[in-house]
């Protein structure tokens, strides 16, 4: 059965303005391989004192390594990660750390909430555009992971006309980054995931395609069924073509490579989501209470239809822990996604801590 919830708009908390960016890791040229070791980084007071941190002498393993660490604000640490899955490029991952987090303490591992950004955003979007860093519920015992996913990476290993290879965002996140965080940065093996728009699709897709990796998933205005109809296909192909990209590089042609498209479409993955809590929310694209007068969004209207289709499919395949909040008027904007993060956190954290 699908449960319906009502989220109450909240008063947005002020975001702290941090002027100092502190470099915490200096790589010794005689030992470049040491960057993957977890530094003895103390969370408390790190924003107040600039200091270099000497990495442990650990031989790199896996396909990614941390090459720099920067404390950007209280409890916010940016990792610069060089990834084989991304062709050797270096990308950023922002961590919102719990009080007392110390990656050098091998005895403690923290459960993780992965927050995925949308198209045209980046790893800074959640902290710069919402009050996530101020939420008390994420302060004590949760490590929040906000990875870079490309301007329009779509949380996928790109088809690249059958060649594969760079970019392989799914491999970077679910294999390289996961292993790196759990080995060297005090991340535990209990995880939940949430995202907006492109990241909403990513959250559902990762939870479905990697059974057992995430204990719950939430999608806010997510691309939940890109194969719904021609309009939905054309719209996502338009995103694939962003920044002058060949749109066929991502999943190929929607007809000729239909199998690849379906393998990344949450609607077609619904059976794999039956056993975990799922939260879906979306507006209908008309002017809502958090919009400027006269605002509309054809994108949100499309995603609204997609989310309704996914919710119905989840009910059909027997999913028992689905929460929907299809709140009617509302466009494709951060004011709604911040509100929906607040509304879904009890479900996400409940699953993370052992219950549905």
N, C-alpha and C positions, 0 to 999 in steps of 0.2 A: 504494500500500500504506500502511496506517495503522501507524505505529510507536507502541509503547507505552513509556512511560518511568516510572521510579520516582523520586519526590522524597523525599529524606531530611529529616525534620523537623530544624530547626536551633534553636539557642539564640537567642532573641530578643535583639537588641541594645538597649541603653537608648537612649531618645530624649532629645535635649538639651532642657532646659527653658529657654526664652528668655523673659525678663520684659519686655524693652524692645521696644516697637513704634515704629519710627522712620519718620517721615514724610519722604519724599525729594523729593516734587514739590509745589511751591506754584504754583497757576495764577494768573497775573496777570489781574485783571479787565479790563484794556484789551486783552488778546490771548487770548481763550478758545480760539481756533482752534489755538493752538500746542501743545495737549496731545497731539496725535498724533505730534509729533516725538520721536525717541529721545533721551533725555537722556544726557549723558556720564557714565554710571554705572559706577564701578569696582567690581568684585565683591569684590576683596580689601580687607578692612578695613572694608567698609561696615557691618557689624553692630556695629562698635565706635564709630563716629563718626556722630552725627546731623548731617545737612547738607541744605540745599536744593539742588535741581538745576534749572538753567535749561534748559527745553526749547529745541530748535532751532526756528528760524522756518520752519516747514513748513506749507503749506496742507493741511488735512485732505483725504484721498481715501478713497473707499470708504464703507461704511456703519457704521463703528465708530471710536471714538477713545478713547485713554487719557486719563482725567481726573485720575488720581492714581496714585502709585507708593509702595509701602510695603515697606521691608525688615523682614521679620518674624523672621528667624533667619539664621544663617550660610548663605549660598548660597540663601536663600529670599526671593523677591520677589513681592509681590502687585500685580497690575495691576488698577485699577478701570477697566472698559471700558464706555463708553456705546454701546449697540447699536441701530441702526435695526431690525434683524430682531427685536429684543425690545421693540419699541414705544418706543424711546428710554430704556429702563431701563438702569441701571448695574449690572453684575455683576462678580464677581471672577474672576481667573485667577491661579493660583499657578504660579510658575516655580521649579524647582530648577535652579540654574545651575551650569555647569561651572567649574572653576578657570580664572581668566583671562578669564572672560566680560566683554565690554565692548561694549554695544550701540552705542556711539559709534564703534567701529572698523568702518568699512564694508568692510574687506578680509576679515574673517573671518565665516563663517556656520556655525552649529553644527547637526549632525543632531539631530532631535527624537524623543523618545519621548513620546507622548501617553498619559496615564493617566486613564481615565474612571471616575468614581464611580458608585455604585449608587443605587437609590431610597432616599429618606430621608436621603441623605448630601449632601455638598457638596464644593466645591473644596479644602477642608482635609482631607478624609477620609484620603487616602493618606499625608500627612505626619504626621497626628496618630495614626493607628491602625496604621501599619507602620514599619519601619525603613528605608524607601526613601531617606531623606535621609542615611543612614549608609553606603550601599553604595558601595564603592570603584569598582565598575565603572561607576558613573554620575557619577563625580567629574571625570574628565579631559576627555571629548570629547563629552558628550551633554547637550543642554538638555531637561529634562523639563517638559512642559506639562500642567497639571492644571486644566482649565476648569470653571467652574460649569455645571451642566446642569439646574438646577431640581430641586426635591424629587422630582417625578415627571415630568420633561420627556420622557423616553424618546427622547432624541437624535433628535427628529423636528420637522419643520415641521407644526404641528397643522392638522388639517383644518378645525376650527371651523365645522362644518356647511356646508362648501363655500366659506366666505369666506376661508380662509387667514389670514395675518397673525400677529400676536403670540399665543403665542410661536413663533418659528421657530428652534429650537435648532440644527437641522442647518445651516441657512444661516449662523447666527452662527458655528458652529465651523468648517465646511469652507470658507467664503468669507471672512467678515469677519475672524475671528480669525486664520486662516491668513495672509491677506494682511497684516494688521497686524503679526504677529510677524516675517514675512519681510522686510517693508519697514523696520521700525524697531527690532526687538529681536534682531537677529543670528541668527534662525532660518534654517536652510538648507532645501533642498527634498527632502532625504532624511528620510523619516518612517516610524515604526512606531507601532502603537497597541495598547493593552491595556486591559481593563476588567473589572469584576466585576458580576455580576447584571444589572441594567439597563444598566450600562456595558459588560458583556460583549456584550450585544446591540448596543450602540452601536458597539463596536469592529468587530464583524463586519459590521454594516450599513454603516458608513462605508467600510470597505475594499472592500465589494462595490459600493456605489452610486456610488463615486467612483474608478473604476479608475485606477491609477497614483499615487494620492495617498499610499497607505501601502504599504510594501514587505513588511510582515508584520502579522499580527493575532493577539492572544491573548485568550481569554475564559475567565474563572474563574467557575464556577457561573453561566454566562450564560443569559439567556432566548434560547435558540437556535432555538426552533421554537414560537412562541406559538400557531400554528394547529394544533398537534399533535392536540388533541382538545378536547372540551367543557370538561374540567377546566382545561386550560391556558388556554383562552379566558376562562373565568370568572375565573380567578385574575388574569390581567393586566387584565381589566376592573375588578376590585376595586382594583388599583393605580391605574388611570386615574381612579377615583372618589375617590381620596384627597384629603383636605383640602376635602371638599365640592365637588369638581370634577364637572362633567358628563362622564361617561366617554366619551360619543360625540364630544367635542371633539377627541380625540387622532387616532384613525384612522377614526372613524365606526363604523357597525354592522358586525360581522364578516361578515354575510351581504350586506347591501346594498352595503357598500363593501369587498367582499372583495379587489378589486384593490389597494386602498390597504394593506390588512393584508398581503397577500402581498408587496408591494413593500418592506415593512419586516421581513419574516420571513427570517432568515438561511438557513433550509432552502430557501426558494424562490429564494434568491440564490446557491445553492451553485456554479453554473457560473461565476459571476463571481469566485469565490475560488480557482479551480483553479490559478492561476499564481503564487500567493504562499504562503509558509509560514504555516500556521495551527496554533495551539495551543489545544486544548480540554481543560478539566479540570472535574471535578465529583465530589462525593460522592454517596452514595445516600440520605442523609437519616437514617440510623441513627446511633447514638452512635459517635463516632470517637475516635481517640487524643488529639485536641486539644479535646475537648468535656467539659463537666461530666457526671458520671454521669447517665444517664437522658435525655439530650438527644435530641430527634428533630426533624425538619424536613420537613413535607409539601412545602414550597416547594422544598427541595433535591431531594427525590425526583422532583418534577415536572420540574425543570430537568435532572436526570440522564437521564430518559427523552428529553427534548428534545435533549440533547447527543449521546446515542447515535444518535438519528435523523439528526441533522446529520452526524455522522461517517460513517454508512453512506451518506448521500447524496453526501458529498464523494468517498468511494471510488467510488461508482457513476458519477459524472460525470468521473472520471479525475484527481482532485487527487493530486499526487505528493509534496507536502511538508506532510503533516498529522501532527501529533503529538498523541496523546491520553493523558491521565492520568486515567482513571476509577478513583479510588482506593478505592472501596467505602465503608466506614463513614466518615461525616463529615457535618456539618450546614452550614448557611448562615452562615459566620462568618469573621471577619477573620484568625484564626490560620491558616486554610487558604489564604486569598487571599494573605497575605504569603508563605507557603511556595511557592505556585504562581508568584508573581512571581519569586522566586528561581530556581525550576526552569525558567521559560520565558525568562529574560533571555539566556542564551547564544544561543538561537534568534533572539530579537528583535534583539539587538545584532549578531549575525552577518549578518542580513539588512540591517541599517542600514549596516553597513560593507562591504557588497558581495557577501556570499555567502549561501547558503541554510543 
